[in-house]
Amino acid sequence: MSDQVSTASVVIVGGGLEGAATAWALGQRGVTDVVVCERDTVGGGMTGKSSGIVRCHYGVSSLAAMAAYGIEVFEKAEEIFGTDIGFRQTGYVVGVGEANAANLRKSLAAQREVGVQTEEIDAAEVAALWPAADLEPFAAFGWEERGGYGDAYQTAQAFAAAARSTGIKIRQGTAVSELVVDGDRVTGVRLADGSTISADTVVVATGVWTKPFLARHGIDVPISVHREQIMMIHPGEDLGQVPVFSDLVSLQYVRPDVRGEILFGNSDLKELEIADPDSYSNQVTGDFIDLTVEKVGTRFPGFTEPTITTSYAGCYDVTPDWNPIISRGPLDGLVLACGFSGHGFKISPAVGRLVADLVVDGHSSDPRIPESDFRYTRFAEDDLLKTRFPYVGAGEMR
């Protein structure tokens, strides 16, 4: 087969969203002697479980800038990729209670400083956007007209197709068993069939499977795997054009779906549900159903006859500060892209660009996104990447 190679400039381990984004970005930089090794199919892991929210509302400025770049790519997807990636620009609204109103305003200002188009709007404006919602408990709202939601699986496919068009090889059904290491340098990968691919650089983009993959080489990445449950609800009526709504009072988020349903997710992440990504339950629990009914019923009393239509679960790769590792690794020739902690979809174009920058130049090309923010060593240094404007009860994802 034409994609069977034994040497490459870059090998990317993992053909999920971030691995595919990295391949695309390398192709854009003219680096095409690249092989992506995916043990199953492109986007076949946790990528398809993403809730697909697109927002730039972060108190970490580099993350906000990454999300802003992501929107620029998503908006031009038809032009860039020649296909629909499922991006729907419905807008994004976030609401907070009185205890968080001051930090919301500070966060909005900091976001604007790195190019995010966001503003504060009042309850009357939100009521026009979301007439079914009870807005009484909220003290302040942020609004991003360019926000919305997308489809991570379609986006991964688009990244992969664009990478292939530059000559990059994507080998599906190709499991990598381990890194090939010579002294303190990674020199390639060994496949499950025993063959090897030599490479100048190996990018590990294996998501929730990263910790055990690297542990065999004595590399400890502080990642926990957390099961996240999702519910799809039909509101019983046609809601029209509603935006994504992040409710930081009752700690939930909802977004519309192309079929007229609403996707519900829980934003209360104080306690992780640790899971095995190879044997976790794809079914929601009875407790989660009760939680959904309570939260959705309280916030959206205007839903006429809401019904649960379907549900599923996926897993996040979570770091101690809930922010990703996008970094040169502890061995020469190794680059890590992991620990995305639920942020991965919206920032994926910027992740690809930053990894490509690290491979080619050794540093970020965007001054808003310093590579030092996402360095692997920050955990050992006890210098975690934390929001400057934490929200009571919802700090993990902001």
C-alpha positions as CSV (number, residue, x, y, z in Angstrom):
1,M,0.0,0.0,0.0
2,S,1.2,3.5,-0.8
3,D,0.8,4.7,2.8
4,Q,3.2,2.1,4.2
5,V,6.3,4.0,5.1
6,S,9.2,3.4,7.4
7,T,10.5,6.9,7.8
8,A,8.8,10.3,8.2
9,S,9.7,13.8,9.4
10,V,6.8,13.8,11.8
11,V,4.6,10.9,13.2
12,I,1.4,11.9,14.9
13,V,0.0,9.2,17.2
14,G,-3.7,9.5,17.3
15,G,-6.2,10.5,14.6
16,G,-8.8,12.2,16.7
17,L,-9.7,15.8,16.4
18,E,-6.4,17.2,17.8
19,G,-4.2,14.8,15.8
20,A,-6.1,15.6,12.6
21,A,-5.9,19.4,13.4
22,T,-2.2,19.0,13.8
23,A,-1.8,17.2,10.5
24,W,-3.8,19.9,8.8
25,A,-1.8,22.7,10.4
26,L,1.5,21.0,9.5
27,G,0.3,20.8,5.9
28,Q,-0.4,24.5,5.9
29,R,3.2,25.1,7.1
30,G,4.5,23.0,4.2
31,V,5.5,20.1,6.4
32,T,4.0,17.2,4.5
33,D,6.4,14.3,5.2
34,V,3.9,13.4,8.0
35,V,2.2,10.1,9.0
36,V,-0.8,10.0,11.3
37,C,-1.2,6.6,13.0
38,E,-4.8,6.0,14.1
39,R,-5.6,2.6,15.7
40,D,-9.2,2.7,14.6
41,T,-10.7,5.4,12.3
42,V,-10.3,9.2,12.2
43,G,-12.4,10.7,14.9
44,G,-13.5,7.3,16.1
45,G,-12.6,7.8,19.8
46,M,-13.9,10.5,22.1
47,T,-14.1,13.1,19.3
48,G,-17.6,12.0,18.4
49,K,-18.8,12.4,22.0
50,S,-18.0,16.2,22.1
51,S,-20.9,18.5,22.9
52,G,-19.4,20.8,20.4
53,I,-19.9,24.2,22.2
54,V,-18.1,27.1,20.5
55,R,-17.4,30.0,22.9
56,C,-14.5,32.2,23.8
57,H,-15.6,32.9,27.4
58,Y,-12.4,32.1,29.3
59,G,-10.6,33.9,32.1
60,V,-7.3,32.4,30.7
61,S,-6.4,34.9,28.0
62,S,-4.5,32.4,25.9
63,L,-7.4,30.0,25.8
64,A,-9.8,32.9,24.9
65,A,-7.4,33.8,22.0
66,M,-7.3,30.1,20.9
67,A,-11.0,29.9,20.8
68,A,-11.2,33.2,18.9
69,Y,-8.9,31.7,16.3
70,G,-11.0,28.6,16.2
71,I,-14.1,30.7,15.3
72,E,-12.2,32.4,12.5
73,V,-11.5,28.9,11.0
74,F,-15.0,27.6,11.6
75,E,-16.6,30.6,9.9
76,K,-14.5,30.1,6.8
77,A,-14.8,26.3,6.8
78,E,-16.5,26.1,3.4
79,E,-13.8,28.1,1.9
80,I,-10.9,26.4,3.7
81,F,-12.1,22.8,3.6
82,G,-14.7,22.8,0.8
83,T,-17.3,21.1,3.1
84,D,-19.7,21.7,5.9
85,I,-18.2,20.9,9.2
86,G,-21.4,21.3,11.1
87,F,-20.7,24.8,12.5
88,R,-23.9,26.7,13.4
89,Q,-23.4,30.3,14.5
90,T,-26.3,30.6,16.9
91,G,-24.5,32.9,19.3
92,Y,-23.5,32.1,22.9
93,V,-24.9,33.6,26.1
94,V,-23.5,33.1,29.6
95,G,-25.3,34.1,32.8
96,V,-24.0,34.5,36.3
97,G,-25.4,35.3,39.8
98,E,-24.5,38.4,41.8
99,A,-21.4,36.7,43.4
100,N,-19.9,36.3,39.9
101,A,-21.1,39.5,38.2
102,A,-17.9,41.5,38.8
103,N,-15.6,38.8,37.6
104,L,-17.8,38.3,34.5
105,R,-17.3,41.9,33.6
106,K,-13.5,41.7,34.2
107,S,-13.4,38.5,32.1
108,L,-15.3,40.1,29.2
109,A,-12.9,43.0,29.2
110,A,-9.8,40.7,29.2
111,Q,-11.3,38.6,26.4
112,R,-11.8,41.7,24.2
113,E,-8.1,42.6,24.7
114,V,-7.1,39.4,22.9
115,G,-9.6,39.9,20.0
116,V,-12.8,38.2,21.3
117,Q,-16.0,39.9,20.2
118,T,-18.0,39.8,23.4
119,E,-20.2,42.2,25.3
120,E,-22.5,42.4,28.3
121,I,-26.2,42.4,27.5
122,D,-29.2,42.8,29.9
123,A,-31.9,40.4,30.9
124,A,-34.5,41.9,28.5
125,E,-32.1,41.1,25.6
126,V,-31.6,37.5,26.8
127,A,-35.3,37.1,27.3
128,A,-35.7,37.9,23.6
129,L,-33.1,35.3,22.7
130,W,-34.5,32.7,25.2
131,P,-38.1,33.4,25.9
132,A,-38.6,29.9,27.6
133,A,-36.0,30.7,30.3
134,D,-36.5,31.9,33.8
135,L,-33.9,34.7,34.1
136,E,-34.7,35.9,37.6
137,P,-31.7,34.5,39.4
138,F,-29.1,36.1,37.1
139,A,-27.3,39.3,37.8
140,A,-25.2,39.7,34.5
141,F,-24.9,38.2,31.1
142,G,-22.2,37.9,28.5
143,W,-23.0,37.6,24.8
144,E,-20.9,36.3,21.9
145,E,-22.7,36.8,18.6
146,R,-20.1,34.7,16.8
147,G,-20.4,31.7,19.1
148,G,-22.5,28.6,18.6
149,Y,-21.9,24.9,18.2
150,G,-20.3,22.4,15.8
151,D,-19.7,18.8,15.0
152,A,-16.3,17.5,16.2
153,Y,-16.5,14.4,14.1
154,Q,-17.2,16.3,10.9
155,T,-14.5,18.7,11.7
156,A,-11.9,16.0,12.3
157,Q,-12.8,14.5,8.9
158,A,-12.4,17.9,7.3
159,F,-8.9,18.4,8.9
160,A,-7.9,14.9,7.8
161,A,-9.1,15.4,4.2
162,A,-7.3,18.7,4.0
163,A,-4.1,17.1,5.4
164,R,-4.3,14.3,2.8
165,S,-4.6,16.8,0.0
166,T,-1.2,18.1,0.9
167,G,0.4,14.6,0.7
168,I,0.2,13.8,4.4
169,K,-0.5,10.1,5.0
170,I,-3.2,9.0,7.4
171,R,-3.0,5.3,8.4
172,Q,-6.2,4.1,9.9
173,G,-6.3,0.7,11.7
174,T,-2.7,1.3,12.7
175,A,-2.1,1.0,16.4
176,V,1.1,2.3,17.9
177,S,2.4,0.1,20.7
178,E,5.2,2.4,22.0
179,L,7.7,5.1,21.3
180,V,11.1,4.2,20.0
181,V,13.6,5.8,22.3
182,D,17.4,6.2,22.0
183,G,18.9,7.6,25.1
184,D,17.0,10.8,25.9
185,R,15.6,11.2,22.4
186,V,12.5,9.8,20.7
187,T,13.4,8.4,17.3
188,G,10.1,7.0,16.1
189,V,7.3,4.7,17.0
190,R,6.8,0.9,17.0
191,L,3.5,-0.3,15.7
192,A,1.4,-3.2,17.0
193,D,2.6,-5.4,14.2
194,G,6.2,-5.0,15.3
195,S,7.2,-2.6,12.5
196,T,8.7,0.8,13.1
197,I,8.5,4.3,11.7
198,S,11.5,6.4,12.3
199,A,10.8,10.1,12.7
200,D,12.5,13.4,13.7
201,T,9.5,14.3,15.8
202,V,6.7,12.3,17.4
203,V,3.5,14.1,18.4
204,V,1.4,12.2,21.0
205,A,-2.3,13.2,20.6
206,T,-3.9,10.2,22.2
207,G,-6.5,12.0,24.5
208,V,-7.8,9.9,27.3
209,W,-5.3,7.1,26.5
210,T,-2.3,9.3,26.9
211,K,-1.3,8.5,30.5
212,P,-0.9,4.7,30.1
213,F,0.7,5.1,26.7
214,L,3.5,7.4,28.1
215,A,3.8,5.7,31.5
216,R,5.7,2.7,29.9
217,H,8.4,5.2,29.1
218,G,8.5,6.7,32.6
219,I,6.7,9.8,31.5
220,D,4.0,10.8,34.0
221,V,1.3,13.1,32.6
222,P,-1.1,14.2,35.3
223,I,-4.3,13.3,33.5
224,S,-7.5,11.8,35.0
225,V,-10.2,10.3,32.8
226,H,-13.6,11.7,33.7
227,R,-16.9,10.4,32.4
228,E,-19.3,13.1,31.2
229,Q,-23.0,12.4,30.7
230,I,-25.1,14.1,28.0
231,M,-28.9,14.2,27.5
232,M,-30.9,15.2,24.5
233,I,-34.3,16.7,25.1
234,H,-37.1,17.7,22.9
235,P,-38.7,20.9,24.3
236,G,-42.2,20.0,23.0
237,E,-42.3,23.0,20.6
238,D,-40.2,24.7,17.9
239,L,-37.9,27.1,19.8
240,G,-36.8,28.9,16.7
241,Q,-33.3,30.3,16.6
242,V,-31.9,30.1,20.2
243,P,-28.3,30.5,21.2
244,V,-26.2,28.3,23.3
245,F,-26.9,29.1,27.0
246,S,-24.4,28.6,29.7
247,D,-26.2,28.9,33.1
248,L,-23.6,29.4,35.8
249,V,-26.3,29.8,38.5
250,S,-27.7,26.3,38.3
251,L,-24.5,25.0,36.6
252,Q,-25.8,23.6,33.3
253,Y,-25.4,24.3,29.6
254,V,-27.8,23.8,26.8
255,R,-27.4,24.1,23.1
256,P,-29.8,23.7,20.2
257,D,-29.4,20.8,17.7
258,V,-30.2,20.7,14.0
259,R,-33.1,18.4,14.7
260,G,-34.9,20.7,17.0
261,E,-33.7,19.1,20.2
262,I,-31.7,20.6,23.0
263,L,-28.4,19.1,24.3
264,F,-28.1,19.3,28.1
265,G,-24.8,19.1,30.0
266,N,-24.0,19.5,33.7
267,S,-21.5,22.2,34.5
268,D,-21.0,21.2,38.1
269,L,-17.6,19.5,37.9
270,K,-16.4,19.7,41.5
271,E,-16.4,15.9,41.7
272,L,-15.0,13.8,38.8
273,E,-16.4,10.5,37.9
274,I,-13.2,8.6,37.2
275,A,-13.6,6.1,34.4
276,D,-11.7,3.6,32.2
277,P,-12.0,4.9,28.6
278,D,-12.0,1.3,27.3
279,S,-14.8,0.1,29.5
280,Y,-17.0,2.9,30.7
281,S,-20.8,3.0,30.6
282,N,-22.3,4.8,27.6
283,Q,-25.6,5.0,29.5
284,V,-26.7,7.8,31.8
285,T,-27.5,7.1,35.4
286,G,-30.9,7.4,37.0
287,D,-29.4,10.2,39.2
288,F,-28.3,12.1,36.1
289,I,-31.8,11.8,34.6
290,D,-33.3,13.2,37.8
291,L,-30.6,16.0,37.8
292,T,-31.5,16.9,34.2
293,V,-35.2,17.0,34.9
294,E,-34.6,19.3,37.9
295,K,-32.2,21.7,36.3
296,V,-33.9,22.0,32.9
297,G,-37.3,22.2,34.5
298,T,-36.2,25.0,36.8
299,R,-34.4,27.1,34.2
300,F,-36.7,26.5,31.3
301,P,-40.3,26.5,32.6
302,G,-41.5,27.7,29.2
303,F,-40.8,24.3,27.6
304,T,-44.3,23.0,26.9
305,E,-43.9,19.2,27.0
306,P,-40.2,18.4,27.3
307,T,-39.2,14.8,26.7
308,I,-35.9,13.0,26.9
309,T,-35.1,11.6,23.4
310,T,-31.7,10.1,23.9
311,S,-28.6,10.1,26.0
312,Y,-24.9,9.1,25.9
313,A,-21.6,9.5,27.8
314,G,-18.1,10.3,26.8
315,C,-14.8,10.8,28.6
316,Y,-12.6,13.9,29.1
317,D,-8.8,13.8,29.7
318,V,-8.6,16.2,32.6
319,T,-5.4,17.9,34.0
320,P,-5.1,19.3,37.6
321,D,-5.8,22.9,36.3
322,W,-8.4,21.9,33.7
323,N,-6.2,23.2,30.9
324,P,-4.4,21.3,28.2
325,I,-0.8,20.2,27.8
326,I,0.5,21.4,24.4
327,S,4.2,21.2,24.8
328,R,7.6,19.7,24.0
329,G,7.9,16.7,26.1
330,P,10.7,15.5,28.5
331,L,12.4,13.6,25.7
332,D,13.9,15.4,22.6
333,G,11.8,14.9,19.6
334,L,8.6,14.4,21.6
335,V,5.6,16.9,21.5
336,L,2.5,16.4,23.7
337,A,-1.0,17.5,22.8
338,C,-3.3,16.1,25.5
339,G,-5.3,16.9,28.7
340,F,-7.9,19.0,26.9
341,S,-10.3,18.9,29.8
342,G,-13.4,19.6,27.7
343,H,-12.0,22.6,25.8
344,G,-10.7,20.6,22.8
345,F,-13.3,21.2,20.1
346,K,-13.5,25.0,20.1
347,I,-9.7,25.4,20.3
348,S,-8.7,22.6,17.9
349,P,-7.6,24.9,15.0
350,A,-5.3,26.8,17.4
351,V,-4.1,23.5,18.9
352,G,-3.0,22.3,15.5
353,R,-1.3,25.6,14.7
354,L,0.5,25.7,18.1
355,V,1.7,22.1,17.7
356,A,2.9,22.8,14.2
357,D,4.7,25.9,15.5
358,L,6.4,23.8,18.2
359,V,7.5,21.2,15.6
360,V,8.8,23.7,13.1
361,D,10.0,26.7,15.2
362,G,10.0,25.6,18.8
363,H,7.7,28.4,19.9
364,S,4.3,29.9,19.2
365,S,3.7,32.2,16.3
366,D,0.9,34.0,18.1
367,P,2.0,36.4,20.9
368,R,-1.5,36.0,22.4
369,I,-0.9,32.3,22.9
370,P,2.5,31.8,24.6
371,E,3.6,28.2,24.5
372,S,4.8,28.5,28.1
373,D,1.2,28.6,29.3
374,F,0.6,25.0,28.2
375,R,4.1,23.6,29.1
376,Y,4.2,20.1,30.4
377,T,6.5,21.1,33.3
378,R,4.0,23.5,34.9
379,F,2.6,20.8,37.2
380,A,5.9,19.8,38.7
381,E,6.7,23.5,39.1
382,D,3.4,24.1,40.9
383,D,2.7,26.9,38.5
384,L,-0.8,25.9,37.3
385,L,-2.6,27.7,34.5
386,K,-5.6,29.2,36.3
387,T,-8.3,31.7,35.3
388,R,-7.7,35.2,36.5
389,F,-11.4,35.7,37.1
390,P,-12.8,32.6,38.8
391,Y,-16.5,31.9,39.2
392,V,-17.8,30.5,42.4
393,G,-18.9,27.0,41.7
394,A,-17.8,26.9,38.0
395,G,-14.1,27.6,38.0
396,E,-13.0,24.4,36.3
397,M,-14.2,25.2,32.8
398,R,-13.7,28.9,32.7
